[in-house]
Amino acid sequence: MDLKPVIGIDLGGTNIVGILINERGNILAKKRRKTLAQEGKDKVISQIIGCVNDLLKEGENLGISPEKLLGIGVGSPGPLNRKQGIIYHAPNLPGWENVPLVKILKDELGMSIFLENDANAAALGEWWLGAGKSVNNLILLTLGTGIGGGIIIEGQVYHGSKDMAAELGHIVIKEGGMICGCGTRGCLEAYASATGVVRRARAAMKQGYKTILKDLVRNNPEGLTCELVFQAARERDSLALWLVEETGRYLGIGIGSLANVLNPEMVILSGGMIKAGDLLFNPVRRFVKLFSLKAIIERVKIVPGTLGDEAGAIGAAAAVLKERRML
């Protein structure tokens, strides 16, 4: 059986991750390049094209001609328009305003290009080959610098009316709370992202709370990271333990509310923060039960993603297979 190949590209603010994969989910090649976002839009696009060409070359070494390729999927930060192939704005990519990425790549590569939101792509990747395999209704939250999200309903990505659904980091969990990067107060992202954890930790340190975090950052609060907060919590630092517990509570409020609305089978947490393991997952699971209906939440699994930073690229490839009605 001649299995059809597809390329998936995950466009991140720091790295571009690319995979060559077939319709059965066998990964044939992987490539990674620096995004070089600070060098401007044209440089980033050249990096994407370079990554694709690297994968095509690997494919040819395996006897796969470019003509056999079903297409190239690109998972990108948004907001964006999938059908028109335009990225309206990408916060971590300077100069990216109303970029017709699909047309640019199609003209350069001469292949079919499909665009998808990066968090939707991550959800699709976990659904196809990761933690959500064989689960048709799931929610994914990416916990990193910000909080992104993707929703799968009956095996299909929920995009909303304008491709802007699942901005899960911007549900309000605390009226009149801390201001978020989006301009609204009290967003989940403002409290429970890595940025939010660090921001709350710095505020507590400034108020004079006793904590080993001061030693870990050598009295330089600007050097504080979310990883250091989790490290201090493992060492039973009282402030760090409270911060982790509060982060679990905020995530519990958000996830519990989402579960009540969407009734998923599974909630997948991905991104850098999940490296904390049970230190984070235990309070999240405990608080989710407090903030959702028992009949809804009792069978919902809350699990870490399993694909790591390849989830977006795998999901971008899956988006092509979805468009081709092969998945």
C-alpha positions as CSV (number, residue, x, y, z in Angstrom):
1,M,0.0,0.0,0.0
2,D,1.4,3.4,-1.1
3,L,0.8,5.6,2.0
4,K,0.4,9.3,1.2
5,P,2.9,11.7,2.9
6,V,2.1,15.1,4.3
7,I,4.2,17.9,5.9
8,G,3.3,19.7,9.1
9,I,4.9,22.9,10.2
10,D,4.5,24.5,13.6
11,L,5.5,28.2,13.5
12,G,6.6,29.3,16.9
13,G,8.0,32.5,18.2
14,T,11.4,30.8,18.9
15,N,11.5,27.7,16.8
16,I,9.9,26.2,13.6
17,V,9.2,22.5,14.0
18,G,8.6,20.4,10.9
19,I,7.7,16.8,10.3
20,L,7.2,14.6,7.3
21,I,4.5,12.0,8.2
22,N,2.2,9.6,6.3
23,E,-1.5,9.2,6.6
24,R,-1.1,6.3,9.0
25,G,0.8,8.6,11.4
26,N,4.3,7.2,10.8
27,I,6.8,10.0,11.2
28,L,9.3,9.8,8.4
29,A,11.5,12.8,9.1
30,K,11.8,15.8,11.6
31,K,13.4,19.1,11.2
32,R,13.8,22.1,13.4
33,R,15.0,25.7,12.7
34,K,15.2,28.9,14.6
35,T,12.4,31.2,13.7
36,L,14.6,34.3,13.8
37,A,11.5,36.4,14.4
38,Q,13.5,39.6,15.3
39,E,15.0,39.6,11.8
40,G,11.6,40.3,10.2
41,K,8.8,38.7,8.3
42,D,10.7,37.8,5.2
43,K,13.4,36.0,7.2
44,V,10.8,34.0,9.1
45,I,9.1,33.0,5.8
46,S,12.5,31.9,4.4
47,Q,13.0,29.8,7.5
48,I,9.7,28.1,6.9
49,I,10.6,27.4,3.3
50,G,14.0,26.1,4.3
51,C,12.4,23.7,6.8
52,V,10.0,22.4,4.1
53,N,12.8,22.0,1.6
54,D,14.9,20.1,4.2
55,L,11.9,17.7,4.8
56,L,11.4,17.3,1.0
57,K,15.1,16.4,0.7
58,E,14.7,13.8,3.5
59,G,11.7,12.4,1.7
60,E,13.5,12.1,-1.6
61,N,16.2,10.1,0.3
62,L,13.4,7.8,1.3
63,G,12.1,7.5,-2.2
64,I,9.2,9.9,-1.7
65,S,8.9,12.4,-4.6
66,P,7.4,15.8,-3.9
67,E,4.6,15.1,-6.4
68,K,3.2,12.5,-3.9
69,L,2.8,15.0,-1.1
70,L,-0.8,15.6,-0.1
71,G,0.0,19.1,1.0
72,I,1.7,21.2,3.7
73,G,-0.1,22.3,6.9
74,V,1.1,25.3,8.9
75,G,0.1,25.8,12.5
76,S,0.5,29.5,13.3
77,P,-0.3,32.0,16.0
78,G,-3.3,34.1,15.3
79,P,-5.8,35.5,14.9
80,L,-6.0,34.3,11.4
81,N,-8.4,33.3,8.6
82,R,-7.9,29.7,7.5
83,K,-10.0,29.9,4.3
84,Q,-8.3,33.1,3.0
85,G,-4.9,31.9,4.3
86,I,-4.2,35.2,6.1
87,I,-2.5,35.8,9.5
88,Y,-4.1,39.0,10.8
89,H,-1.7,39.4,13.7
90,A,1.0,37.2,15.4
91,P,2.0,38.8,18.8
92,N,5.4,37.0,19.0
93,L,6.3,37.7,15.3
94,P,7.2,41.4,14.8
95,G,5.8,42.9,11.7
96,W,3.2,40.1,11.1
97,E,0.1,42.1,10.2
98,N,-2.3,40.8,7.5
99,V,0.2,38.4,6.1
100,P,-1.2,36.2,3.2
101,L,1.0,33.3,4.2
102,V,-0.7,30.6,2.2
103,K,-0.4,32.5,-1.1
104,I,3.3,33.4,-0.3
105,L,4.2,29.7,0.4
106,K,2.1,28.4,-2.5
107,D,3.8,30.7,-5.0
108,E,7.2,29.8,-3.6
109,L,6.8,26.0,-3.2
110,G,4.1,25.2,-5.8
111,M,2.2,23.0,-3.4
112,S,-1.1,23.0,-1.6
113,I,-0.9,24.9,1.7
114,F,-3.3,24.7,4.6
115,L,-3.4,27.1,7.5
116,E,-4.5,26.3,11.1
117,N,-4.3,28.1,14.4
118,D,-1.3,26.7,16.4
119,A,-3.3,25.8,19.5
120,N,-6.0,24.1,17.4
121,A,-3.2,22.2,15.7
122,A,-1.8,21.1,19.0
123,A,-5.2,19.8,20.0
124,L,-5.6,18.0,16.7
125,G,-2.2,16.4,17.1
126,E,-2.9,15.1,20.5
127,W,-6.3,13.8,19.3
128,W,-4.7,12.0,16.3
129,L,-1.6,10.5,17.8
130,G,-1.2,11.7,21.4
131,A,-3.0,11.6,24.8
132,G,-6.4,12.1,23.1
133,K,-6.1,9.2,20.7
134,S,-9.6,7.5,20.3
135,V,-11.2,10.4,22.2
136,N,-13.7,12.4,20.1
137,N,-14.5,15.2,22.5
138,L,-11.7,17.0,24.2
139,I,-10.3,20.3,25.4
140,L,-6.6,21.2,25.2
141,L,-5.0,24.0,27.1
142,T,-1.4,25.1,26.4
143,L,0.2,26.4,29.5
144,G,3.3,28.5,28.8
145,T,4.1,32.2,28.5
146,G,0.3,32.6,27.7
147,I,-2.6,30.1,27.7
148,G,-3.9,28.9,24.4
149,G,-6.6,26.4,23.7
150,G,-8.1,24.0,21.2
151,I,-11.5,22.2,21.3
152,I,-12.4,19.0,19.5
153,I,-16.1,18.2,19.2
154,E,-17.1,14.8,17.6
155,G,-13.6,14.5,16.1
156,Q,-13.6,18.0,14.5
157,V,-11.8,21.2,15.5
158,Y,-14.3,23.8,16.7
159,H,-13.3,27.0,14.9
160,G,-16.2,29.3,15.6
161,S,-17.7,31.8,13.1
162,K,-14.5,33.7,12.4
163,D,-11.7,31.1,13.2
164,M,-11.3,32.7,16.6
165,A,-12.9,30.1,18.9
166,A,-11.1,28.5,21.9
167,E,-9.3,31.6,23.2
168,L,-9.5,29.7,26.5
169,G,-6.8,31.8,28.2
170,H,-9.1,34.8,28.0
171,I,-12.1,33.5,29.9
172,V,-12.5,35.8,33.0
173,I,-12.1,33.9,36.3
174,K,-11.8,37.0,38.5
175,E,-13.9,40.1,37.9
176,G,-11.8,43.3,38.2
177,G,-8.6,41.2,38.7
178,M,-5.1,41.6,37.3
179,I,-4.9,43.1,33.9
180,C,-4.1,40.7,31.1
181,G,-2.0,41.2,28.0
182,C,-5.2,41.3,26.0
183,G,-6.3,44.4,27.9
184,T,-9.1,42.7,29.9
185,R,-8.9,42.2,33.7
186,G,-9.1,38.9,35.4
187,C,-8.3,36.5,32.5
188,L,-7.2,33.0,33.2
189,E,-4.0,33.7,31.4
190,A,-3.2,36.6,33.7
191,Y,-3.2,34.3,36.7
192,A,-2.4,30.7,35.6
193,S,0.1,31.1,32.7
194,A,3.9,30.9,33.5
195,T,3.9,34.7,33.2
196,G,1.0,35.0,35.7
197,V,2.7,32.7,38.2
198,V,5.9,34.7,38.0
199,R,4.0,38.0,38.3
200,R,2.2,36.8,41.4
201,A,5.4,35.5,42.9
202,R,7.2,38.8,42.4
203,A,4.3,40.7,44.0
204,A,4.5,38.4,47.1
205,M,8.3,38.7,47.3
206,K,7.9,42.5,47.1
207,Q,5.5,42.4,50.0
208,G,8.2,40.7,52.1
209,Y,7.0,37.1,52.3
210,K,9.7,34.7,53.6
211,T,10.8,32.4,50.8
212,I,13.8,30.6,49.3
213,L,12.9,32.2,46.0
214,K,15.0,35.2,47.0
215,D,18.0,32.9,47.3
216,L,17.3,31.1,44.1
217,V,17.2,34.4,42.1
218,R,20.1,35.9,44.2
219,N,17.8,38.7,45.3
220,N,17.1,39.7,41.6
221,P,13.3,39.2,41.1
222,E,13.8,39.8,37.4
223,G,15.6,36.5,37.2
224,L,12.5,34.6,38.5
225,T,11.0,31.9,36.3
226,C,8.0,29.6,36.7
227,E,10.4,26.6,36.8
228,L,12.1,28.1,39.9
229,V,8.7,28.5,41.6
230,F,8.0,24.8,41.0
231,Q,11.5,24.0,42.2
232,A,10.9,25.9,45.4
233,A,7.6,24.1,45.9
234,R,9.3,20.7,45.6
235,E,11.6,21.9,48.4
236,R,8.4,22.7,50.5
237,D,8.8,26.4,50.4
238,S,5.5,27.7,51.9
239,L,5.1,30.7,49.4
240,A,5.9,28.5,46.4
241,L,3.5,25.8,47.6
242,W,0.8,28.4,48.0
243,L,1.4,29.8,44.5
244,V,1.2,26.4,43.0
245,E,-2.0,25.6,44.9
246,E,-3.5,29.0,43.8
247,T,-2.5,28.2,40.2
248,G,-4.3,24.9,40.4
249,R,-7.4,26.7,41.8
250,Y,-7.5,29.2,39.0
251,L,-7.1,26.5,36.4
252,G,-9.8,24.5,38.2
253,I,-12.2,27.4,37.9
254,G,-11.5,27.8,34.2
255,I,-11.5,24.1,33.3
256,G,-14.5,23.4,35.5
257,S,-16.5,26.0,33.7
258,L,-15.4,24.8,30.3
259,A,-16.3,21.2,31.3
260,N,-19.8,22.4,32.3
261,V,-20.3,24.0,28.9
262,L,-18.7,21.4,26.6
263,N,-19.0,18.1,28.5
264,P,-15.7,16.7,27.2
265,E,-14.3,13.2,27.7
266,M,-10.8,14.6,28.4
267,V,-8.9,17.7,29.2
268,I,-5.3,17.8,28.0
269,L,-2.8,20.2,29.5
270,S,0.3,20.8,27.4
271,G,3.2,23.3,27.3
272,G,6.2,24.0,29.5
273,M,4.3,24.2,32.8
274,I,3.2,20.5,32.7
275,K,6.8,19.5,33.5
276,A,5.8,20.2,37.1
277,G,3.8,16.9,37.0
278,D,1.6,16.0,39.9
279,L,2.7,19.1,41.8
280,L,0.4,21.0,39.4
281,F,-2.0,18.3,38.3
282,N,-3.1,17.2,41.7
283,P,-4.5,20.6,42.8
284,V,-5.9,21.1,39.3
285,R,-7.9,17.9,39.5
286,R,-9.0,18.6,43.0
287,F,-10.3,22.1,42.2
288,V,-11.9,21.1,38.9
289,K,-14.2,18.8,40.9
290,L,-15.2,21.8,43.1
291,F,-16.0,24.1,40.2
292,S,-18.0,21.7,37.9
293,L,-21.1,19.6,38.1
294,K,-20.5,16.1,39.5
295,A,-22.4,14.3,36.8
296,I,-20.2,16.0,34.1
297,I,-16.8,15.9,35.7
298,E,-16.7,12.4,37.3
299,R,-15.6,10.6,34.1
300,V,-13.5,13.4,32.6
301,K,-9.8,12.6,32.5
302,I,-7.4,15.5,33.1
303,V,-4.0,14.4,31.6
304,P,-0.7,15.8,30.3
305,G,-0.1,15.9,26.6
306,T,2.3,13.3,25.3
307,L,3.6,14.8,22.0
308,G,5.6,17.6,23.5
309,D,6.7,20.3,21.1
310,E,5.9,18.1,18.1
311,A,2.1,18.3,18.8
312,G,1.6,21.4,16.7
313,A,3.5,20.1,13.7
314,I,1.7,16.7,13.9
315,G,-1.7,18.6,14.2
316,A,-0.8,20.8,11.2
317,A,-0.3,17.7,9.1
318,A,-3.5,16.2,10.5
319,A,-5.3,19.4,9.3
320,V,-4.2,18.6,5.8
321,L,-5.6,15.0,6.1
322,K,-8.8,16.5,7.5
323,E,-9.2,18.8,4.5
324,R,-8.5,15.9,2.2
325,R,-11.1,13.9,4.1
326,M,-8.6,11.2,5.0
327,L,-8.9,11.5,8.7
